[in-house]
Amino acid sequence: MPKPFALISSSDIKAQDFFDILREIGGIIEDTEALEGRLSRGEEQVWVCLDNGLLKDYEADEVALISQKLGGKPQSHILLDVSRTEGSERLAVEFAYACAERWPCVVYNLRDKVFSAQDVAQLRHAGVGFEEVLQKTS
């Protein structure tokens, strides 16, 4: 079962921009109508889906937490389904980093932690994934 994360941006990310960044980092488009794609490196997998409709599912306290870290109102939502295969989270960090270079965004672990663009850059530099850093600080 994959581990879900949400990449949330205050920019209105269009379908073509989503596909462009996915291709730029070596991903493939799996379904243009559903706005779905995949990143793979060996056995490492991350499935991504641009679905702004998921923003309405967040509770008010989650929106406040996300907005505070984001420095703006959430406009776009990319679901990251990360394989549990070792290294897959690092692939998700690479995707998030590429997005953060283009748009203001954060990554939410869908529980209690929001990673800023700066956090994502530090994770990338350290070569670790989102949950790996949480396990080291627990």
C-alpha positions in Angstrom: 0.0 0.0 0.0 1.5 3.4 -1.0 2.1 6.2 1.4 0.2 9.3 0.4 1.5 12.9 0.6 0.1 16.1 -0.8 2.0 18.7 -2.7 0.0 21.9 -2.3 0.7 25.2 -4.1 -0.7 28.7 -3.9 -0.3 28.9 -7.7 -2.9 27.6 -10.1 -1.0 24.7 -11.6 -2.4 24.0 -15.1 -2.5 20.5 -16.6 0.2 21.3 -19.2 2.5 22.7 -16.5 2.0 19.5 -14.4 2.8 17.3 -17.4 5.8 19.5 -18.3 7.4 19.2 -14.9 6.6 15.5 -14.8 8.4 14.9 -18.1 11.3 17.2 -17.1 12.3 15.0 -14.2 11.9 11.8 -16.2 8.3 10.8 -15.3 5.7 9.5 -17.6 2.1 10.5 -18.2 -0.3 7.6 -17.5 -3.7 9.3 -18.1 -4.0 12.8 -19.6 -7.7 13.1 -18.7 -7.3 12.0 -15.1 -4.1 14.1 -14.9 -2.1 11.2 -13.6 1.6 10.2 -14.0 4.4 8.1 -12.5 8.0 8.5 -11.6 10.1 5.4 -11.5 13.7 4.5 -10.8 14.3 0.8 -10.7 11.8 -0.5 -8.1 11.2 2.9 -6.7 7.8 4.4 -7.7 5.8 7.5 -7.1 2.3 8.0 -8.6 1.2 11.6 -9.0 -2.1 13.1 -9.7 -3.1 16.8 -10.1 -6.5 16.9 -8.4 -7.5 20.3 -7.0 -10.9 19.0 -5.9 -9.1 17.3 -3.0 -8.5 20.7 -1.4 -12.1 20.8 -0.3 -11.6 17.7 1.8 -9.3 19.4 4.3 -10.4 20.5 7.8 -10.1 24.2 8.7 -7.2 23.5 11.0 -5.3 21.7 8.2 -5.9 24.5 5.8 -4.7 27.0 8.4 -1.5 25.0 9.0 -0.9 24.6 5.3 -1.6 28.2 4.5 0.7 29.5 7.2 3.7 27.4 5.9 2.7 28.2 2.3 2.3 31.9 2.9 -0.8 32.0 0.8 -4.1 30.3 0.0 -3.9 26.7 -1.4 -4.9 26.7 -5.1 -3.5 23.4 -6.4 -3.2 19.9 -5.1 -0.9 17.1 -6.4 -1.4 13.8 -4.6 1.8 11.8 -4.3 1.3 8.0 -3.7 4.7 6.8 -2.7 5.7 3.2 -2.9 7.0 1.6 0.3 10.0 0.4 -1.6 13.2 1.9 -0.1 14.2 5.0 -2.0 10.8 5.9 -3.3 10.4 8.7 -0.8 13.6 10.3 -2.1 12.1 10.2 -5.6 9.0 12.0 -4.2 11.4 14.6 -2.6 13.0 15.1 -6.1 9.5 15.7 -7.6 8.6 18.1 -4.8 11.9 20.0 -5.2 11.4 20.4 -8.9 7.9 21.8 -8.2 9.2 24.1 -5.5 11.7 25.6 -8.0 8.8 26.5 -10.2 5.9 27.3 -7.8 5.4 28.2 -4.2 4.5 24.9 -2.6 4.6 22.8 0.5 4.3 19.0 1.1 1.7 17.8 3.7 2.0 14.2 5.1 -1.8 14.2 5.5 -1.5 13.8 9.3 0.4 16.5 11.2 3.5 17.7 9.3 3.9 20.3 6.6 7.3 20.6 4.8 8.2 24.0 3.5 10.1 24.4 0.2 13.2 25.0 2.3 12.6 21.8 4.2 12.2 19.9 0.8 15.5 21.4 -0.4 17.2 20.3 2.9 15.8 16.8 2.5 17.0 16.6 -1.1 20.5 17.7 0.0 20.5 15.2 2.8 19.3 12.4 0.5 16.4 11.4 2.7 12.6 11.1 2.3 9.8 12.8 4.2 9.1 9.9 6.6 12.8 9.1 7.1 13.4 12.5 8.6 10.3 12.1 10.9 11.6 8.8 12.1 15.0 10.3 12.9 13.5 13.1 15.0 11.0 10.9 16.8 
